[in-house]
Amino acid sequence: MKKNVFRAAAAVALSAALLSLAGCQTAAKQAVQELYAQDAVTIQLVCQSEDVYQIFYSTYLEGEEYGQGGWADMDGKALTPETPLAASFGKDYFEDKDLSTLSMDFSPYGEGDTVELATTEQVDIPAKYGETYTILFIGDEESGFTAQLQE
């Protein structure tokens, strides 16, 4: 009987230690993410256009094309305003460039498209580390697409 009581107590202690460790790992992960966010610029895109399945972007710094990337729904569905579309760019990305000169353009793709439907004008983003900027993407193939920085 004593053996079972000790085992039960050991199991409870081990469970408490594991939960505590898991909590520490979660807190540590969150602290690292917050620290990284202080040294990064985050761009969130809100897609309000219908029948857009992917959006590629180009970044520009100091007036020169600098990089590219893109977003898509991993299930292959059309993007919606609720689809999380965000990219973070850390200090390593910007090297020694002036990040306040950041601008981006956006190219939407329809379902199964291999060529962009259009490309927006460049959106100027007066970027600073630790900040998040939201871009509203609207329009359609007929009237054109636009991207606007939300103030």
C-alpha positions as CSV (number, residue, x, y, z in Angstrom):
1,M,0.0,0.0,0.0
2,K,2.8,2.4,0.9
3,K,4.4,1.6,-2.5
4,N,1.2,2.7,-4.3
5,V,1.0,5.9,-2.3
6,F,4.6,6.8,-3.1
7,R,4.0,6.0,-6.8
8,A,0.9,8.1,-6.8
9,A,2.8,11.0,-5.1
10,A,5.7,10.6,-7.6
11,A,3.2,10.6,-10.5
12,V,1.6,13.8,-9.2
13,A,5.0,15.5,-8.7
14,L,6.1,14.4,-12.2
15,S,2.9,15.7,-13.7
16,A,3.2,19.0,-11.9
17,A,6.9,19.3,-13.0
18,L,6.0,18.6,-16.6
19,L,3.1,21.1,-16.6
20,S,5.4,23.6,-15.1
21,L,8.1,22.9,-17.7
22,A,5.5,23.2,-20.5
23,G,4.4,26.5,-19.1
24,C,8.0,27.7,-19.0
25,Q,8.5,26.6,-22.6
26,T,5.4,28.4,-23.7
27,A,6.4,31.6,-21.8
28,A,10.0,31.3,-23.2
29,K,8.6,30.9,-26.7
30,Q,6.3,33.9,-26.3
31,A,9.2,36.0,-24.9
32,V,11.4,35.0,-27.9
33,Q,8.5,35.9,-30.3
34,E,8.1,39.3,-28.6
35,L,11.8,39.9,-28.6
36,Y,11.9,39.1,-32.3
37,A,8.9,41.3,-33.0
38,Q,10.8,44.2,-31.5
39,D,13.5,43.7,-34.2
40,A,11.1,43.1,-37.0
41,V,8.6,44.8,-39.3
42,T,5.4,42.9,-39.8
43,I,3.1,43.4,-42.7
44,Q,-0.5,42.1,-42.5
45,L,-2.6,41.9,-45.6
46,V,-6.4,41.9,-45.5
47,C,-7.7,40.5,-48.8
48,Q,-11.2,41.8,-49.5
49,S,-11.2,40.7,-53.1
50,E,-13.3,37.7,-54.2
51,D,-11.8,34.8,-56.2
52,V,-8.2,35.5,-55.3
53,Y,-6.4,32.3,-54.3
54,Q,-2.8,33.6,-54.0
55,I,-1.1,36.9,-53.6
56,F,2.6,37.4,-54.3
57,Y,4.5,40.5,-53.2
58,S,7.7,42.3,-54.1
59,T,9.5,44.4,-51.6
60,Y,11.5,47.5,-52.5
61,L,14.1,49.3,-50.5
62,E,15.7,52.6,-51.4
63,G,13.8,52.5,-54.7
64,E,15.3,49.1,-55.8
65,E,13.5,45.7,-56.0
66,Y,14.7,43.8,-52.9
67,G,12.8,40.6,-52.4
68,Q,9.7,38.6,-53.1
69,G,7.2,36.3,-51.3
70,G,3.6,35.3,-51.2
71,W,0.6,34.0,-49.5
72,A,-2.0,31.3,-50.2
73,D,-4.5,29.3,-48.2
74,M,-2.9,25.9,-47.5
75,D,-6.2,24.2,-48.2
76,G,-6.4,25.7,-51.7
77,K,-9.4,27.9,-50.9
78,A,-10.0,31.5,-52.0
79,L,-8.5,34.1,-49.7
80,T,-10.9,36.0,-47.4
81,P,-10.6,38.9,-45.0
82,E,-10.3,36.3,-42.2
83,T,-7.4,34.4,-43.9
84,P,-4.3,35.2,-41.8
85,L,-1.8,36.8,-44.2
86,A,1.3,38.2,-42.5
87,A,5.0,38.5,-43.1
88,S,7.7,39.6,-40.7
89,F,11.0,41.0,-41.8
90,G,13.8,41.1,-39.3
91,K,17.0,43.2,-39.1
92,D,18.9,40.5,-41.1
93,Y,16.5,41.0,-44.0
94,F,17.1,44.7,-44.2
95,E,20.9,44.4,-43.8
96,D,22.1,48.0,-43.8
97,K,19.3,49.4,-45.9
98,D,17.0,52.3,-44.8
99,L,13.9,50.4,-43.8
100,S,11.8,53.6,-43.8
101,T,12.0,53.4,-47.6
102,L,10.1,50.1,-47.7
103,S,7.4,49.7,-50.3
104,M,5.6,46.7,-51.6
105,D,3.4,45.8,-54.6
106,F,1.0,42.9,-54.7
107,S,0.0,40.5,-57.5
108,P,-3.2,38.4,-57.1
109,Y,-3.7,35.0,-58.8
110,G,-7.1,33.3,-59.4
111,E,-7.8,29.6,-59.0
112,G,-5.3,27.6,-61.0
113,D,-3.7,30.7,-62.5
114,T,0.0,30.6,-63.5
115,V,0.1,34.3,-64.4
116,E,-0.9,37.1,-62.1
117,L,-4.2,38.9,-62.8
118,A,-2.6,42.3,-62.3
119,T,0.0,44.1,-60.1
120,T,-0.9,46.9,-57.8
121,E,1.0,50.2,-57.5
122,Q,3.7,50.2,-54.9
123,V,2.5,51.0,-51.4
124,D,4.9,53.2,-49.4
125,I,5.4,51.9,-45.8
126,P,7.3,54.2,-43.5
127,A,8.6,51.1,-41.6
128,K,10.0,51.1,-38.1
129,Y,11.2,48.1,-36.1
130,G,8.6,46.7,-33.7
131,E,5.7,47.9,-35.8
132,T,2.9,46.1,-37.6
133,Y,1.4,47.6,-40.7
134,T,-1.9,46.6,-42.2
135,I,-2.5,46.7,-46.0
136,L,-6.0,46.5,-47.4
137,F,-6.2,44.7,-50.7
138,I,-9.3,45.3,-52.7
139,G,-10.7,45.2,-56.3
140,D,-11.3,42.7,-59.0
141,E,-10.1,41.8,-62.5
142,E,-12.5,44.1,-64.3
143,S,-11.9,47.3,-62.3
144,G,-8.4,46.6,-61.1
145,F,-6.8,45.8,-57.8
146,T,-5.4,48.3,-55.3
147,A,-3.5,48.0,-52.0
148,Q,-3.7,50.7,-49.4
149,L,-1.8,51.2,-46.2
150,Q,-4.2,51.5,-43.3
151,E,-3.4,54.5,-41.0
